[in-house]
Amino acid sequence: NGRISDVLPSARLLKPGIYAMNFNTADYFKKTQQKGFYPKVTVHFEVMDDSHYHVPLVINPYGYSTYRGS
């Protein structure tokens, strides 16, 4: 399902600030034998406290969306 649960070490928390996650979607489309319109997607988000931040990227060959998950 494309989830990555260990982007950071389990004890590491991000300090409040603005961050960016870069997704190399071209590799994903190549591995799944699809042609995609978006070869890379960058998602900018703001960490405001020490709660859990789940930043999903939902993508198909011709569109994507993101949101703050739970």
N, C-alpha and C positions, 0 to 999 in steps of 0.2 A: 504494500500500500504506500510505499515511499516515505514512511515516517523515519525520522532520525531522532533517537532518544538521547543521544550522548554528544550533542554539539559542544557542550561545555562539561568540564568535570563536575560531578554531582555536588560538591561543596562550593562551587564557584557561583557567585551571584553577580549580575551586571550592575554597575553603578548607574544611578539615574542619568539619562542622557539620550541622545538620538543615535540610533544604530542603523545599519543596513545589512541585509542578508542577500547574497548573490546566488542565484540558482542558474546552473548551466543546463538549461533545458534542451539544448541541442543534443547533448549526450543521451539524455533520457529518450528523446524521440528517435535517435539512431538505434539505441538498444531495443526499442519496441517496434522498430521498422515502420516508423511514421514520418511524415514530413510535417514540420511545424513552422508556424509563422514567426514565433518568438524564440530566437536562439538563446537568449539570456533574459532573465527577469531579476530586477533588483527591487526589494521591498524595504522601504524605510519605515521605522517605527520608533516610538519613544517609550523608554522605560521610566516609570515614575515612582516606583516603590520596589520592595523586595518580594513581591508576589510572583507566582509562576507565570511565565509568558509563553504561550503556545502560538506560534506564528505559522499557520498553514498556508500553503499555496495550492490552489485547485486549478489545474491546467488541462486544456484540451488543445488540439493542434491549432486552433484559431482564436483562442481567448483564454483568459485566466482571471482569477479573483483571489483575494486574500482577506483575512479578517483576524481579529484577536480571538483565538479559541480559548477553551477552558482548560 
